[in-house]
Amino acid sequence: MALDRQIIEERISLPVTPMMTAGLHRFTPRNGEVKGTVLMLHGLMQGSDVFFDQVRGGGLAYYLAEKGYDVFVCQLRGRDASNEQLKLEPFGLKQVLLEDLPLLWSSVEKRCRHQDIYLVGYQFGSLLWSAMIARQPDILEKVRGIMHFCPQRALVPSGKRKNFWYEFLEHRMMPRLGKLMGFVPSQRFRMGKQNESLPLYSDALEWRTDEWVDEWDGFDYLAAMEKLDLPPSLYFVTLKQAWRGLEHDCRAYMFELGYHNGRMIKLGAKVGNKTNYARNELCTHLKAEEDYFPLILEWMKEVLPQKEGASVAL
């Protein structure tokens, strides 16, 4: 299917330790002009396949590559690790922020075919991109826009069911199981497609407090965000499973990043979309390609600097 789309696929392994590797799954046009570079980053308890369906050759990664973009789907360490490896070599946010993300970024810079960059984050992946920008604001010189899919940081209360899911299942049960087993067994309890490193999971929970601060070095993300001029951003949120309160959490996250050109787009049948998207299928659902992916394409063109001849640094 990818061959039918005239796309070249490439898998790039990036060792970070003797046992663990990060990686890139690249989708690039076989022919024609390259319009920009896209970096996609998955969330917690997820893998890179949240952006594409390799069986049928569908998803946002394939779609954007077919439309002329050089797409790199980033994968953090531990996605292809066994449970035993997760126990023997646990890792947390410190390793992800200071090792994995800089390595992924520099690897893309060496390979990409266009200097205009768009960032795409899925759930916790959005927070990781924002954290990287706060710590390394120089990268904003190349970033033309950011797309967030169902981002959540500090949770907005919206009912007993949401409270049970996040407070009991995610904050109490899973960490306890993680301490017993040496890793977070998210697959067994259908909390995610990937089992997770216990320190990374625990660090992610710490990010859900009112203060967005890292314990290991005291870095204050909200304070850093106040000094930044963020590029235009889209925030996609599904209206399915309204009890999760994703709309409220997404809006709160958009506001706490400070003043910027941000637009939140709700997705669901009741607002005119072709279907009700589950939160983990926004970038892979069969109907998305004809439904709202064209909106993304138009926005990517819209946010480019308006200068005749070539793009320029912001």
Summary of the structure (lengths in Angstrom):
residues: 314
radius of gyration: 18.7
end to end distance: 36.8
largest distance: 60.2
contacts: 1034
relative contact order: 0.14
helix: 38%
strand: 20%
